[in-house]
Amino acid sequence: MYKNSFRGFEPVSHSPVSDGNKENFACIYMILHPFQLVTTPNCTAGLGSICTRETADTTSNTPAKRSRRSLATILSAMQIPISTDLMLQNAKQMLKDLETSVEELSRNDRIAFLRSIYDNLLQNSVTDQVTLSEIVNSTAAMLLYAQECDPDSMDDLEDLITLAGQIYEKALIGNGNLVKELPTGTIYVTRHDSQTLGGKSLGSADGGYCQLPSLSAMSKQLPKGDVNVQLFQFKENPMEDKSNESISGTTCSFSLQTGNSSLKLANLTENIEIYLPRPEAPQPEVVDITWKTGYSVTSTFNISDANMTIIVTAKPSRNVSLTFTLSPPYDSNTTSLNQSTIVTYKDNYRWRITPEMTKQVSGTWKVAVFPSNYTSSETLSFKMSVFVTKCLYWDTTLGDWSRSGCMVGPNSMPNLTHCLCNHTTFFGSSFFVMPNQIDLSQTAALFATVNENYIVVVLLSCFFALFLVGAMWAWYADRKALRTRKMTLLEDNHPCAQYNYLINVQTGHRRGAGTTAKVMVTLHFAEGDSEPYNMSDPEKPVFERGGVDVFLLSMPFSLGELQSIDISHDNSGRSPDWYLDKVQVQDLQTQDVAHFLCSTWLRGETCKRTFNSAKMNEIASFGNIFSTRTSSGFRDEHIWVSIVDPPRRSPFTRVQRVSCCMSLLLCTMAINIMFWNLPTDAESPVLLKLGSFELTWQEFIVGVESGLFMFPINILIITIFRHIKPRFLINKEKADAARKTPAPVAVSMNIIMKETIGLLNNLSKSPKNMLAAKEIRPETSGDLFWALNKVNDVLQIMQESVGDPHWSFCSRFVLYTLSHISRLLEHVGEKGYFLNEELREARGTVSVLLKRAEIASGQHTSQSTPSVQVEQKKGWWLPSWFVFVGWALLFTMSGISTFFTLFYGFQYGRDSSIQWVVTLTLSLVQSIFILQPLKVIFVAIFFAMILRPVAVESNEEVNLLLEEQKKKCEEYSGRSIS
């Protein structure tokens, strides 16, 4: 038994307890001359007394006489320093009065009775054997009284047994190992040096015995010096009336004492082994079965007790490996409980089915057995048997038998239960683990020792110097990368085009992956092809190694579903070779996204490639999602790696990332030094054990507290920086130039012809316009009127068509282009090669077409509004001034962490500080190079397993590009666009 909790271990048989055993109950009573305990069957047991003896002439109903002194008076007399003989007289008088009186002893009085005997033995040297025998009998009588009178709790009986063991050990000190047969059971007491306890056993094979684990498993919890090991084997279950559990086997109490106090062993890395006989347990039925090829031998059993352990044995007639398969009840709907294992002769062909395997599911379970890879033609048979057992201990908190921390061992037999217990309860453990104590009033004195203890100061100085260098580099890198963040509005876009696509081009991270060549893209749709577009930006470099470039491509109208793209470059520049990783094309009107998984080099003769749109199974494949998540995880989630190569479009700058890393480092140092070299709690239970690795409750709580101290504020700082609303720079020179109204210039017929033919070429891209492409050289005014007549035909089709979104965009494109042509006709110069009559006719024709286009545009706009659905990035944004809140929190946290790191370092002294620095270095290396990469990889695996593709980001910068395209259209057409 351990302190404050009764540890009674017992096996269970399923034979009912016979009431007939009570007829053979042997009563124990006292005689005074000489003082001893006598056993007789001619008695009845009664509460409140040791025993009331029945004789043939005991027929008188005369009430028992009261003692001349009360029990309290006698007990008080025993507790004062007196001789051993006088103490024994008082003890015998009290025991006699208990037998003849209705007065009872309380729990504290029983303990005080035995404590008085033990204290007297400590004060007086007793060598007389008769006196020692009376001491032993008095102790046994009190144990009998306590058990007979139904103890208030198991704590009472445990404390009494512990005191009895100390008395016996003191009274029989010259006898070596003590074995004392008592009326209620047998007590075993032995003394060993704590350094020799490993592997010691105590008890007997007949009544049960316990074996301690190795010394290394107990060394942290054992004191120096001698330790008393005590085992009490009960003849009957002392808690029979306290619980509904049927206890038919042996029960015992096992404890250790040092001096006058109990020694608690808990949460051992190796189990205490307890062997408890079950002499009356029935032998299980053994069934001899011949195995048939292709079949399995099946045994069924019923589970009605959640604590039950089932041991299935199948001994084959030949030395083969067997496969055991466990199946739950048919009506349980818990197929996840199906389990199987391979059993060999090394396991004695036995399989223990523990409560952890059955998950408290009651009903009829089934075990199927068949040989593994048995190819012999000789007959194979099995001898199968099944028996059940369980190991329990008395939990004083629950007031009932419990299985927690105990399990049935592999050496269990039908008539012997082998229990393995490590007692993983945490009685007496505290939830909050305090860090090393400091005295802030000694701040000045400790900081004055910097000349002798400069280790921590030097370490912090090095970190701050590295931080300053890193921050300066990060500031320069942020300035350089600022111009590469912007999205690009393609210059090849037709000014009047209003159907928009967002093209996301990702260049690979391989060496030399970036290109200096001019890149072209052509989109192939189900209804036609787009014009080739030059993907370039005069204001920033594009297609750099590891870069993500986003372009806004505008077309007059939709050509259906995007099926493939052609990408090529002209092999120009110093490094034309280009490793293209991925391309994503997002239809901003429908939000449909086409993915092109390229992962290829464009160089030499293969500088032009066609890529088909990836299918859904390719997009959601494990490899694609894992690689994407891993790449984005290391570049954004791994706070240290992200400093070097952060996402190009993240508002979380390099300077902020470097500062957050410094804050995390300082917090880690402060918390590490606060809990460094913390005294180990010997009673802290082991929560997890993997090989030599152990996780105790104390370590777990320290980890939780460290996380609560460090992560909330740092996560808040990082979250603030991540969600500051980004500000997009506008090219002032370009904006000023756009606001200036260009001076009217003379327009020639060639320009007007070129614009008109360009309109026809764009309209001919869609088969819905029913306009065949035709090459016309703008030579005469007659070609112009022919082209305008074709535009009129298209407008006629527009007015007759209803409900197709295509006409909404097409009508607006025609309207804005005709407006531009109308403006050009107003500025025809003297050398425009137009006759006055032809010019008036052209202006009139365009004016009529313009009115028809306005009607068609209004008609289709009301039917289907051609709005661009730019989906805002999911999440939330903080106002830009909130960045100062983030910096304030960061500097505050860093300052507090630095102060406490210095304070603890000065308090520990120079030598301890050096040891702490070594420990900190290992911790940082583990965190940066092992834990965080593993976190990124596991997150990537998780998202890949649930097949969640990385979504295409879109934000308000797209709106800026759309506004820029809209302004181009307004300037081009001279019309206001709503």
Buried (B, 14 or more C-beta within 10 A) or exposed (E): BBBBBBBBBBBBBBEEBEEEEEEEEEBBBBEEEEBEBEEEEEBEBEEBBBBBBEEEEEEEEEEEEEBEBEBBEBBBBBBEEBEBEEBBBBBBBBBBBBBBBEBBBEBEEBBBBBBBBBBBBEEBEBEEEEBBBBBBBBBBBBBBBBBBBEBEBBBBBBBBBBBBBBBBBBBBEEEEEBBBEBBBBBBBBBBBEBEEBBEBEBBBEEBBBBBBBEBEBBEEBBEEEEBBBBBBBBBEBBBEEBBEBBBBBBBBBBBBBBEEEBBBBBBBBBBBBBBBBBEEBEEBEEEEBEBEEEEBBBBEBEBEBEBBBBBBBBBBBEEBBBBBBBBBBEEBEEEEBEBEEEBEEEBEBBBBBBBEBBEEBBEBBBBBBBBEEBEEEEEBBBBBBBBBBBBBBBBBEEEBBBBEBBBBBEBBBBBBBBBBBBBBBBBEBEEEBEBBEBEEEEBEEBEEBEEEBBBBBEBBEEBBEEBEEBBEBBBEBBEEBEEBBBBBBBEBBBBBBBBBBBBBBBBBBEEEBBBBBBBBBBBBBEBBBBBEBEBBBEEBEBBBBBBBBBBBBBBBBBBEEBEBBBBBBEBEEEEBBBBBBBBBBBBBBEEEBBBBBBEBBBBEEEBEBEBEBBEEEEBBBEEBBBBBBBBBBBBBBBBBBBBEBBBBBBBBBBBBBBBBBBBBBBBBBBBBBBBBEBEEBBBBBBBEEEEEEEBBBBBBBBEEBBEEBBEEBBEBBBEBBBBBBBEEEEEEEEEEEEEEEEEEEEBBBEBBBEBBBBBBBBBBBBEBBEBEEEEBEBEEBEBBBBBBEBBBEBBEBBBEBEEEBBBBBBBBBBBBBBBBBBBBBEEBEEEBBBEEEBBEBBBEBBEEBBEBBBBBBEBBBEEBEBEBEBBEBEEEBBEEEBBEBBBEBBEEBBEBBBBBBBBBBBBBEBEBBEEBBEEBEEBBEEBBEEEBBEEBBEBBBEBBEEBEBBEBBBBEBBBBBBEBBBBBBBBBBEBEEE
